Amino acid sequence: MRAVARDLRLPPLSTVEELCDAVSAHLDRPIRIAPRRMRVGEPSGFVERLPAEDVVHVEQETSGLHRAHIVCHELAHLLCGHLSAPAPPGRTPNSSNCPPSTRTWSGWCSAARTTTTPPKRRPRSSAPS
């Protein structure tokens, strides 16, 4: 992954938008970041592979730092080749060939599922008085 990151030739203090542009150029494919309010049970970010572009959907109701983390995570899925190829133009993607864990609510194949499940709380031990 470090070699891939070096190949992007980013300046040391790049923005998420600059990273997105660099990944887009590296993959020779447009990438658009689409902030939106996710529904309960949806991941906090995922990639939708459309015929003409990749769309990184990201939770808009979170901090800027968390949003940047989500986008970077989803871009890494694209760089590492974790996602299936987009459907050809004019065809609807068929998610039936995807494993159940990679089907998104919209029926698109996407292995990029970043969940924000809160950690389980441990029961408090009662301290002696």
C-alpha positions as CSV (number, residue, x, y, z in Angstrom):
1,M,0.0,0.0,0.0
2,R,2.9,2.3,0.7
3,A,4.2,1.8,-2.8
4,V,0.8,2.7,-4.2
5,A,0.7,5.8,-2.1
6,R,4.1,6.8,-3.3
7,D,3.0,6.4,-6.9
8,L,0.3,9.0,-6.3
9,R,3.0,11.6,-5.8
10,L,1.0,13.8,-3.4
11,P,2.5,16.7,-1.5
12,P,3.1,15.9,2.2
13,L,0.1,17.8,3.5
14,S,-2.6,17.0,1.0
15,T,-6.3,17.4,1.4
16,V,-8.8,14.6,1.0
17,E,-10.0,16.3,-2.2
18,E,-6.4,16.2,-3.6
19,L,-6.1,12.6,-2.6
20,C,-9.4,11.8,-4.4
21,D,-8.1,13.6,-7.6
22,A,-4.8,11.7,-7.4
23,V,-6.6,8.4,-7.1
24,S,-8.9,9.3,-9.9
25,A,-6.0,10.1,-12.2
26,H,-4.1,6.9,-11.1
27,L,-7.2,4.8,-11.9
28,D,-8.1,6.8,-15.0
29,R,-11.7,7.0,-13.7
30,P,-13.7,9.9,-12.2
31,I,-14.4,9.8,-8.5
32,R,-17.0,11.9,-6.8
33,I,-17.5,12.3,-3.1
34,A,-21.2,12.4,-2.1
35,P,-21.9,13.4,1.5
36,R,-25.4,12.3,2.6
37,R,-27.3,11.3,5.7
38,M,-27.0,7.6,6.1
39,R,-30.0,5.7,7.5
40,V,-29.8,3.6,10.6
41,G,-28.0,0.3,9.9
42,E,-26.2,1.6,6.8
43,P,-22.4,1.8,6.7
44,S,-20.9,5.3,7.3
45,G,-19.3,5.1,3.8
46,F,-19.4,2.9,0.7
47,V,-18.4,3.1,-3.0
48,E,-21.0,2.9,-5.7
49,R,-19.4,1.8,-9.0
50,L,-21.4,3.5,-11.8
51,P,-20.6,3.0,-15.5
52,A,-19.1,6.5,-15.9
53,E,-17.7,7.2,-12.4
54,D,-17.2,5.9,-8.9
55,V,-19.2,7.6,-6.1
56,V,-17.9,7.6,-2.6
57,H,-21.0,8.0,-0.4
58,V,-20.0,9.3,3.1
59,E,-22.0,10.2,6.2
60,Q,-22.5,14.0,6.3
61,E,-23.6,14.1,10.0
62,T,-20.1,13.5,11.4
63,S,-17.0,15.5,12.1
64,G,-14.7,16.6,9.3
65,L,-11.9,14.4,10.5
66,H,-14.2,11.3,10.6
67,R,-15.5,12.1,7.2
68,A,-11.9,12.4,5.8
69,H,-11.1,9.0,7.5
70,I,-14.1,7.4,5.8
71,V,-13.2,8.8,2.4
72,C,-9.6,7.6,2.7
73,H,-10.8,4.1,3.7
74,E,-13.1,3.9,0.7
75,L,-10.4,5.2,-1.7
76,A,-8.1,2.5,-0.3
77,H,-10.7,-0.1,-1.4
78,L,-10.5,1.3,-4.9
79,L,-6.7,1.4,-5.0
80,C,-6.4,-2.2,-3.7
81,G,-8.9,-3.5,-6.2
82,H,-11.3,-4.8,-3.5
83,L,-14.4,-3.8,-5.5
84,S,-16.0,-5.5,-8.5
85,A,-15.8,-3.8,-11.9
86,P,-18.6,-1.4,-12.7
87,A,-21.5,-2.5,-15.0
88,P,-21.0,-1.6,-18.6
89,P,-22.9,1.5,-19.8
90,G,-26.6,0.9,-20.3
91,R,-26.7,-2.2,-18.0
92,T,-28.0,-2.4,-14.5
93,P,-25.5,-4.1,-12.1
94,N,-26.5,-7.5,-10.9
95,S,-25.6,-8.0,-7.3
96,S,-26.7,-11.7,-7.3
97,N,-23.1,-12.7,-8.1
98,C,-21.7,-10.8,-5.1
99,P,-21.3,-12.4,-1.7
100,P,-24.1,-11.3,0.7
101,S,-21.6,-9.3,2.8
102,T,-20.8,-7.1,-0.2
103,R,-24.4,-6.3,-1.3
104,T,-25.4,-2.7,-0.5
105,W,-29.0,-1.6,0.1
106,S,-29.1,-0.2,-3.5
107,G,-28.1,-3.6,-5.0
108,W,-24.6,-2.5,-6.1
109,C,-21.6,-4.6,-5.4
110,S,-19.5,-2.8,-2.9
111,A,-17.0,-4.4,-0.4
112,A,-16.4,-1.0,1.1
113,R,-18.5,-1.2,4.2
114,T,-17.3,1.0,7.0
115,T,-19.5,0.5,10.0
116,T,-19.7,2.8,13.0
117,T,-21.0,0.3,15.5
118,P,-20.4,1.7,19.0
119,P,-18.2,-0.4,21.2
120,K,-19.9,-2.7,23.7
121,R,-19.9,-1.4,27.2
122,R,-18.6,-3.5,30.0
123,P,-20.9,-3.8,33.0
124,R,-19.7,-1.6,35.8
125,S,-18.3,-3.5,38.8
126,S,-19.7,-2.4,42.1
127,A,-17.0,-1.0,44.2
128,P,-17.0,-1.8,47.9
129,S,-18.1,1.1,50.1
